Amino acid sequence: MSRILIFGATGTVGHGALLECLDHPQITQVVCVLRRPTGHSHPKLSEIIHHDFNDFSSLDIEFQHFDGCLWAIGIPQTGLTERQYTKVTFNFTVAAAQRLTEQSPECSFVFISGAGADETGTSKSMWARVKGRTENAILALAFKRIFIFRPGTIVAKRGIKHNVSAYAFSSIFAPLMRPFGLATSTVEIGRAFIAAVLMSDDVRLDHVRYNSADINRLAKLAGRDSIL
């Protein structure tokens, strides 16, 4: 039975993962750290309202004894400088992850990155460089296991709507992109997260970065079929 921590539960991907975790019988508690309430009420759900995402030191006790954590906080790069994008994408993520690994070293950490993220730092795309640098920083931490999810097009399911209209538009083409491993859904990302957390210690991973096709395969291990 597992305790789960979610960052970004009011966003499209985080909301989808939250619903899947609340439904799953092996998840006993879901704790969300956020700036505003999710609006959900559930016996498994607890919410921590926290405003300074540069500093999580006040949450040391709350960060203890977690089996899995999903980082699903993200923002579009449109209109942002690299410094502004880095603040949310890199600084916030690393600040939370560093604190969490000290309090819950047996936690499995899943970071929602994006298709095209560049861990080499050579991409001409600002967002790809920053996402890749964040991936590298997370992979350097001492979590039990680390999974980097790099979804492409994401279909929003279960009544969830995309917060960014461009993402909603691109999801129209998901059925055409799925055979090429370029599309997934909020349901499958949520289930893949659950599978990552519940994965046996005996399972050996041959990679840590998961594209949409990898995410969809991993989702099936959570015990339910794909519904994209």
C-alpha positions in Angstrom: 0.0 0.0 0.0 1.5 3.3 -1.1 1.5 7.0 -0.2 1.8 9.4 -3.1 2.9 13.0 -3.4 1.8 15.1 -6.4 2.9 18.5 -7.4 0.8 20.2 -10.1 -2.5 18.5 -9.3 -4.5 21.5 -10.7 -2.8 21.1 -14.1 -3.9 18.8 -16.9 -1.4 16.0 -16.3 -1.3 16.3 -12.5 -5.1 16.3 -12.4 -5.3 13.2 -14.5 -2.7 11.4 -12.3 -4.6 12.5 -9.2 -7.9 10.9 -10.4 -6.1 7.6 -11.3 -4.4 7.5 -7.9 -7.6 8.1 -6.0 -9.2 5.2 -7.9 -6.4 2.7 -7.5 -6.8 0.2 -4.6 -3.1 0.1 -3.8 -2.8 3.8 -3.3 -3.8 4.5 0.3 -3.1 8.3 0.5 -2.5 11.1 -2.0 -1.0 14.3 -0.8 -1.0 17.3 -3.1 1.3 20.3 -2.6 -0.2 23.4 -4.3 -1.0 27.1 -4.1 -4.7 26.7 -4.3 -7.1 23.8 -3.5 -7.9 21.2 -6.2 -11.6 21.3 -5.4 -11.7 17.6 -4.9 -12.9 15.9 -1.7 -11.9 12.3 -1.2 -11.0 10.1 1.9 -7.6 9.4 0.4 -6.8 13.0 -0.4 -4.9 15.6 1.7 -3.8 19.0 0.4 -0.9 21.2 1.6 -1.2 24.8 0.6 2.4 26.2 0.1 3.3 29.5 -1.5 7.1 29.6 -1.7 8.2 27.0 -4.2 11.8 28.1 -3.9 11.9 26.8 -0.3 10.3 23.6 1.0 12.2 23.4 4.3 9.0 24.0 6.3 7.6 20.8 4.9 10.3 18.4 6.2 7.9 16.5 8.4 5.2 16.4 5.7 7.7 15.1 3.2 8.4 11.9 5.1 7.4 8.3 4.3 6.4 8.7 0.7 6.6 5.8 -1.8 6.2 7.9 -5.0 6.2 11.5 -6.2 4.9 13.0 -9.4 6.2 16.4 -10.5 3.7 17.7 -13.1 4.2 21.5 -12.7 4.9 23.1 -16.0 4.4 26.3 -18.0 4.4 27.2 -21.7 7.6 29.0 -22.8 5.6 31.5 -24.9 6.4 35.1 -23.8 8.9 34.1 -21.1 12.6 34.7 -20.9 14.9 31.8 -20.2 15.4 33.1 -16.7 11.6 33.1 -16.0 11.1 29.7 -17.6 14.1 28.3 -15.6 12.6 29.6 -12.3 9.5 27.4 -12.6 10.9 24.5 -14.6 14.3 24.0 -12.9 14.5 25.9 -9.7 11.1 24.9 -8.3 11.6 21.3 -9.3 15.0 20.9 -7.9 14.2 22.7 -4.6 11.3 20.3 -3.9 13.2 17.2 -5.1 16.3 17.8 -3.0 14.2 18.3 0.1 12.1 15.2 -0.6 15.0 12.9 -1.2 16.4 13.8 2.2 13.1 12.9 3.9 11.9 10.0 1.7 15.0 8.4 0.1 12.9 5.3 -0.7 10.6 7.3 -2.9 10.3 6.8 -6.6 10.3 10.2 -8.4 8.6 10.8 -11.7 9.3 14.0 -13.6 7.1 15.1 -16.4 9.4 16.5 -19.0 8.5 16.7 -22.7 9.2 15.1 -26.1 12.2 16.8 -27.5 13.8 17.7 -24.2 17.6 17.9 -24.6 19.8 16.6 -21.8 23.0 17.6 -23.7 22.2 21.3 -23.4 23.0 21.9 -27.1 19.4 22.5 -28.4 18.5 25.8 -30.0 15.2 25.5 -28.2 15.2 27.2 -24.9 12.5 25.0 -23.3 14.3 21.8 -24.4 17.6 22.9 -22.8 16.0 23.9 -19.6 13.9 20.7 -19.4 17.0 18.6 -20.2 19.1 20.4 -17.5 16.3 19.7 -15.0 16.2 16.1 -15.9 20.0 15.8 -15.3 19.6 17.5 -11.9 16.9 15.1 -10.9 18.8 12.1 -12.1 21.8 13.1 -9.8 19.6 12.8 -6.7 19.5 9.7 -4.5 15.9 8.6 -5.0 15.0 4.9 -5.0 14.1 5.2 -8.6 13.7 8.0 -11.1 11.6 8.1 -14.2 11.7 10.9 -16.8 8.4 11.0 -18.7 8.7 12.7 -22.1 5.2 12.7 -23.5 4.4 14.1 -26.9 0.7 14.9 -27.6 -1.5 14.4 -24.6 -5.2 13.7 -24.8 -7.1 15.0 -21.8 -9.6 12.4 -20.4 -12.2 12.1 -17.7 -13.6 15.5 -18.1 -10.2 17.3 -17.8 -9.5 20.2 -20.1 -6.2 21.4 -21.4 -5.1 24.7 -19.7 -3.3 25.7 -22.9 -5.4 25.9 -26.1 -2.6 25.0 -28.4 -2.2 21.7 -26.5 -5.9 21.0 -26.8 -5.7 21.6 -30.6 -2.8 19.3 -31.1 -4.5 16.5 -29.2 -7.1 16.3 -32.1 -4.4 14.6 -34.1 -3.5 12.1 -31.3 -5.2 9.1 -33.0 -3.0 9.6 -36.1 0.1 10.1 -34.0 -0.4 7.2 -31.6 0.7 4.4 -34.0 4.0 6.2 -34.3 4.5 6.4 -30.5 3.9 10.1 -30.4 0.7 10.4 -28.3 -0.6 9.4 -24.9 -3.3 10.5 -22.5 -3.8 11.9 -19.0 -5.2 8.5 -18.0 -2.1 6.6 -19.2 0.3 9.0 -17.7 -1.4 8.6 -14.4 -1.4 4.8 -14.6 2.2 4.8 -15.8 3.1 6.8 -12.7 1.3 4.3 -10.5 3.1 1.4 -12.2 6.4 3.1 -11.6 5.7 3.5 -7.9 4.3 0.0 -7.4 7.1 -1.7 -9.5 8.9 -4.5 -7.8 12.4 -3.9 -6.5 13.5 -6.9 -8.6 12.6 -5.2 -11.9 15.6 -3.9 -13.7 15.2 -0.8 -15.8 17.1 -0.5 -19.1 16.4 3.2 -19.4 15.1 6.2 -17.4 13.6 8.4 -20.1 10.1 7.3 -21.3 8.5 8.6 -24.5 4.8 8.4 -25.2 5.0 4.7 -26.4 6.9 3.7 -23.3 4.4 5.5 -21.1 1.5 3.7 -22.7 3.2 0.3 -22.2 4.1 1.1 -18.6 0.5 2.2 -18.0 -0.8 -1.3 -18.7 1.2 -2.6 -15.8 -1.1 -0.7 -13.5 -3.8 -3.3 -14.2 -6.1 -1.5 -16.7 -6.3 -1.2 -20.4 -5.5 1.8 -22.5 -8.6 4.0 -23.2 -7.1 6.6 -25.6 
